Amino acid sequence: MLNYEQLELNALKTVNACTWQYEEAALFNTKKVMSAFRKNKVSDYYLKPTTGYAYSDVGRDNLDLIYADIFKAEAALVRSQFVSGTHALAVALLGNLKPGDEMIAATGAPYDTMQTIIGAPVKTLGSLIDIGIIYKEIPMVGHTVDLPALKEAVTAKTKLVHIQRSCGYSSVRKTLNVAEIGEICAVVKAVNPNCICFVDNCYGEFMEKQEPIEVGADLVAGSLIKNLGGGLAPTGGYIAGRADLVEAASYRLTAPGLGAEMGATLGDTAREFYQGLFLAPHVVLQAVKTAIFAAAVFSNLGYKVSPEPNDSRSDIIQAITLGSREKLCDFCVAIQANSPVDAHVSPVPAMIPGYQDEIIMAAGTFVQGASIELSCDGPLRTPYNVYFQGGLTFEHGRLAIMEAAKMVSAKK
């Protein structure tokens, strides 16, 4: 008979022992956000909606400047018109690559929805390959990027190197930290200084005191219903980096010649973007504590977890290898049942656009699908990993994980 009280107590001790570095990062990044807010003189009128063409939307334009300051970038593009992180990534790539250009994925096969942008392994209409981009992939060696192979692959013709920070749905690789991203950029630039180092930054923002542009990346992109939205952003994404690359992306988001000059901020979105960014360092800390707690609980139950409870973390994702379709589904059902929204419904596996296998997702969230809120998902394929992330409050995460542990442990 499992002693769940002792299991929970042991996991709490692990969380208390492991969170000091993330608390320091949260304090540092809060100070960074506050400094950017003060520098750009955030005022009440920045938080008002706009309509139509939205020329001279000061709230929108100043939020771009704030993101640029936070990322130590020349420019940024922060918009509700990005429907997802995948969309922001696609805009960045399609805006900066032309037919005949070469792109190399330095971190092996990318995340499922990124594969649809590229058009490999499954052909996709309008994808990079479909419009004539040359695509190459450097498989990772275990948990690490094959830097010698990358150095060999990059030539004077290589236009862009794609670096995926998070592990995605891989059961082999780990998430890259900022220093490791810097090493990749250094290898690329040593061969071709003009090559664009582009980082898929999803799930990694505010995990450390630095962001990828500070160590050599030229361009980053991500989602606002993940880390930087702080649980308040109702939609949206961002691109930040070199000014010319951000400008090229803006012409793909709107239209050539219009770029970042247009795009209305409807309803209460401006306030939610600003307030969400203000809260983001603290909310990311809550998500990290929840991830460590989940790792400790399920590791103590005998399941393989990645990262391990005491491992250093560079994103908010916790992978747990459950070993069977039934346990994967049960875990997701338990998380959904212990969510603040739609707790009365049960998730079921389904084919979802952009994925290669059936996916089951649990997201009883205030913002549909927001993965900075407590959520989980996983492809219905061996080894049946569930990818757990988010948590606006550690207290909620603690309650939900313990219920998931009980449901999964009930399965023989």
LOPAMAR-171723 format. One record per residue (C-alpha): residue in one letter; x, y, z. Coordinates in steps of 0.001 Angstrom, whole numbers, padded with zeros to 6 digits, always signed. Each point is the difference from the previous one (the first is absolute). Example, Ala and Ser with C-alpha at 12.3 -4.5 7.8 and 13.67 -1.06 7.14 Angstrom:
<recs>
a+012300-004500+007800 s+001370+003440-000660 
</recs>
This chain:
<recs>
m+000000+000000+000000 l+001531+003271-001101 n+000428+002682+002629 y-001000+003052-002034 e+000565+002418+002869 q+003629-001075+000276 l+000369+000052-003787 e-001226+003599-000061 l+002208+001020+002931 n+003106-001441-001651 a-000800+001841-003241 l-000472+003285+001881 k+003417-000407+001607 t+001500-000420-003482 v-001746+003148-001260 n+001239+002024+002965 a+003565-001192-000573 c+000052+000635-003759 t-001755+003306-000623 w+002512+002573+001242 q+001573+000574-003443 y-003420+000473-001625 e-001039+002410+002745 e+003138+002020-000739 a-000846-000021-003719 a-003577+001115+000739 l+001278+002931+002070 f+002553+000962-002660 n-002542-000172-002812 t-002609+001939+001971 k+002576+002743+000420 k+000712-000189-003753 v-003703+000392-000839 m-000439+002869+002436 s+003032+001785-001452 a-001412-000320-003528 f-003414+001265+001151 r+001590+003054+001638 k+002289+000708-002959 n-002949-000048-002416 k-002253+001991+002349 v-002904-002442+000097 s-003170+001962+000667 d-003708-000669+000248 y-000635+001127-003570 y+002323-002760-001278 l-002610-002490+001185 k-002883+001280-002135 p-001446-001816-003037 t+000388+001190-003564 t-001965-000736-003162 g+000291-000038-003760 y+003474+000518-001414 a+001292+001005+003456 y+002633+002394-001261 s+002056+001425+002887 d-001249-002536+002543 v+002332+001126+002801 g-000811-002951+002247 r+000870-002466-002754 d+003120+001850-001122 n+001359+000466+003523 l-000587-003643+000854 d+002254-000833-002959 l+002664+002245+001533 i-000422-001627+003411 y+000440-003492-001430 a+003076+001176-001882 d+001455+001335+003258 i-000743-003223+001880 f+001543-002182-002696 k+002933+002393-000611 a-001180+000101-003606 e-000010+002740-002611 a-003731-000409-000654 a-003028-002095+000866 l-003424-000776-001415 v-002654-000846+002629 r-003462-000567-001419 s-003361-001539+000773 q-000191-000789-003722 f+002395-002907+000585 v-002404-002892+000536 s+002609-002209+001672 g+003694-000501+000602 t+000075-002139-003130 h-001359+002958-001959 a+002678+002326+001394 l+002693-002513-000974 a-001455-000360-003495 v-000151+003772-000509 a+003614+000397+001110 l+001172-002731-002382 l-002162+000870-002998 g+000927+003655+000356 n+003720-000688-000049 l+000419-002933-002388 k-000391+000064-003774 p-000167-002812-002567 g+003442-001553-000354 d+001143+000973+003526 e+001358-002721+002238 m-001229-000640+003544 i+001612-002438+002438 a-001677-001375+003127 a+002827-000217+002535 t-002035-001840+002613 g-001261-002932-002049 a-003604-000612-000949 p-002044+002894+001352 y-003300+000013+001873 d-002977-001461-001877 t-001664+003289-000977 m+003364+001407-001099 q+000295-002925-002396 t-003130+001218-001798 i+001598+003430-000458 i+003058-001642-001520 g-001972-002573-002017 a+001964-003033+001180 p-000426-002878+000440 v-003570+000582-001238 k-000493+002361-002951 t-001999+003105+000907 l-001462+002527-002420 g+001684+003369+000448 s+002788-001414+002180 l+003653+001004-000287 i+000877-002994-002135 d-003112+000533-002124 i+001162+003506-000949 g+003549-001112-000780 i+001958+000310+003253 i+002804-002564+000310 y-000261-001782+003352 k+002632-002032+001849 e-000129-001590+003434 i+002844-000807+002411 p-001035-002881+002305 m+000898+000520+003633 v+002423-002356+001718 g-001955-001137+003018 h-000765+003128+002008 t+002461+002258-001769 v+000279+001904-003262 d+002549-001513-002390 l+002161+003113-000305 p+002661-001573-002268 a-002709-001185-002423 l-001663+003424+000113 k+003326+001709-000732 e+000485-002325-002963 a-003530+000623-001312 v+000006+003811+000155 t+001388+001672-003108 a+000070+003462-001515 k-003342-000889-001626 t-001791-000745+003280 k-002498+002794+000639 l-001460-001095+003353 v+000610-002493+002796 h-003024-001000+002058 i+000539-000716+003705 q-002845-001495+002034 r+000477+000854+003655 s-002578-002364+001483 c+000078-003785-000269 g-003409-000158-001722 y-001417-003515-000232 s+003447-001610+000019 s+000705-002706+002565 v+003716+000200-000846 r+001133+003615+000069 k-000058+002526+002809 t-000838+003675-000025 l+002901+002303-000833 n+001129+002615+002464 v+001022+003462-001142 a+003719-000767+000216 e-000430-003021-002286 i-001896+002158-002501 g+002939+002394+000098 e+002397-002846-000863 i-002107-000937-003027 c-000086+003606-001200 a+003775+000302+000407 v+000585-003104-002146 v-002321+001287-002723 k+001444+003524-000030 a+003568-001304-000157 v-000825-001619-003344 n-002484+002548-001363 p-000283+003309+001888 n-002990+001013-002135 c-002076-003079+000820 i-003147+000715+002031 c-000129-001884+003315 f-003720-000360+000714 v-001268-001345+003336 d-003404-001529+000670 n-000190+001437+003520 c-003337-001532+001025 y-000265-001095+003658 g+003437+001397+000882 e-000541+003719+000600 f+000932+001330+003465 m+001425-003356+001082 e+003467+001553+000195 k+001465+003452+000412 q+000980+000141-003687 e-001901-000545-003227 p+001460-001473-003233 i+000687+003327-001742 e+002455+000845+002777 v+002182-002973-000982 g+000027+000417-003772 a-003442-000864-001381 d-001302+002356-002683 l-003718-000685+000321 v-002377-001645+002496 a-003720-000688-000045 g-002629-001393+002320 s-003563-000019+001278 l-001772+002299+002452 i-002249-002754+001347 k+003182-001516+001335 n+002535+001634+002326 l-000021+003674-000950 g-003786+000395+000093 g+000004-000632+003743 g-003318-001826-000220 l-001854+003172-001022 a+000777+000367-003712 p-003031-001435-001840 t+001923-000696-003228 g+003046+001250-001889 g+003675-000505-000597 y+003254+001873-000394 i+003105+000227-002171 a+003133+001823+001195 g+003506+000506-001293 r+001903+001874-002678 a-002025+002918-001344 d+000220-001034-003654 l-001125-003557+000775 v-002937+001179+002120 e-001006+002445-002747 a+000077-002780-002622 a-002205-002127+002247 s-002445+002883+000497 y-000574+000192-003759 r-001009-003654+000042 l-002365+000550+002956 t-001848+002934-001621 a+001097+000989-003526 p+003116+001319-001747 g+000375+003677+000783 l-002453-000109+002917 g+001907-002157+002468 a-000195+000993+003659 e-001786+003301-000683 m-003464-001573+000076 g-002027-002414+002065 a-002709+000986+002450 t+000146-000879+003694 l-003563-001053+000674 g-001915-000147+003273 d+002091-000367+003138 t+002945-001671-001748 a+002490+002810+000631 r-000533-000102+003757 e+000190-003788+000015 f+003261+000053-001963 y+001598+002581+002299 q-001284-001445+003255 g+000761-003554-001126 l+003588+000961-000788 f+000314+001646+003426 l-001176-003208+001695 a+001919-002374-002280 p+003211-000494+002045 h-002032-000964+003078 v-002380-002236-001954 v+002923-001794-001655 l+001370-000677+003480 q-003324-001563+001004 a+000112-002226-003084 v+003575-001085+000749 k-000853-000905+003589 t-002947-002033-001259 a+002215-001801-002529 i+002565-000895+002693 f-002807-001261+002243 a-001387-002175-002815 a+003458-001408-000722 a+000562-000848+003658 v-003397-001664+000453 f+000176-002180-003103 s+003700-000789+000421 n-000776-001285+003482 l-002779-002110-001509 g+002595-001656-002255 y-000676+001791-003302 k+002687+001404-002261 v-000120+003803+000029 s+001869+002628-001991 p+001366+002235+001386 e+000762-001822+003254 p-001200+001856+003120 n+003463+001390+000771 d+001014+000768-003590 s+000592+003554-001162 r-002950+001195-002106 s-000199+002273-003023 d-003726-000215-000767 i-003242-000671+001856 i-000684-003434-001528 q+000068-003229+002012 a-000039-003296-001897 i-001202-003155+001751 t+000250-003404-001680 l-003194-001818+000925 g+000507-003073-002175 s-003536-000618-001213 r-002831+001665-001879 e-002328-000532+002972 k+002251+001729+002525 l+000685+002899-002361 c-003730+000532-000446 d-000662-000394+003745 f+002620+002623+000840 c-001621+002499-002378 v-003481-000807+001306 a+001191+000679+003560 i+001558+003350-000910 q-003169+001061-001827 a-002172-001050+002945 n+002138+002160+002294 s-000109+003118-002158 p-001964+003204+000645 v-001745-000083-003399 d-001811-002958-001603 a+000861-002333+002852 h-003199-001909-000796 v+001196-001185-003424 s+002449-002780-000849 p+002666+000399-002706 v+000226-002667-002693 p+002718-000704-002581 a-000462+001503-003467 m+001870+000974-003135 i+000785+003728+000138 p+001325+002099-002908 g+003777+000233+000062 y+000603-003292+001816 q+000991-003402-001360 d-001727-002167+002644 e-003117+000072+002115 i+000446+002540+002803 i-001701+000225+003356 m-000017+003391+001705 a-001250+001256+003347 a-000386+003749+000342 g-002750+001144+002324 t+001285+003525-000450 f-001406+003519+000038 v+001721+000620-003346 q-000722-002880-002363 g+003093-002189-000276 a+002244+002336+002007 s+002985-002087+001033 i+001232+002429+002649 e-003162-001092+001782 l-000068-003530+001416 s-000228-002296-003010 c+001410-003152-001521 d+000033-001870-003262 g+001643-002903-001718 p+000040-001974-003229 l-001535-003474+000088 r+003221-001752-000940 t+002667-001934+001842 p+001413+000649+002617 y-003220+001868+000905 n+001529+003140+001446 v-002202+002648+001496 y+001326+003548-000272 f-001158+002009+002973 q+000420+003758+000329 g-001271+003167+001575 g-001799+000948+003158 l-001025+003535+000911 t+000332-000963+003659 f+002108-002723+001572 e-002868-000865+002335 h-002202-000969-002936 g+002803-001985-001607 r+000637-001907+003216 l-003655-001014+000326 a-000345-001108-003629 i+003225-002025-000068 m-000934-001940+003102 e-003348-000921-001538 a+001741-001066-003228 a+002382-002164+002039 k-002914-001731+001686 m-001818-000673-003279 v+003048-001315-001827 s+001050-002152+002992 a-003427-001643+000005 k+000827-001579-003383 k+001753-003359+000105 
</recs>
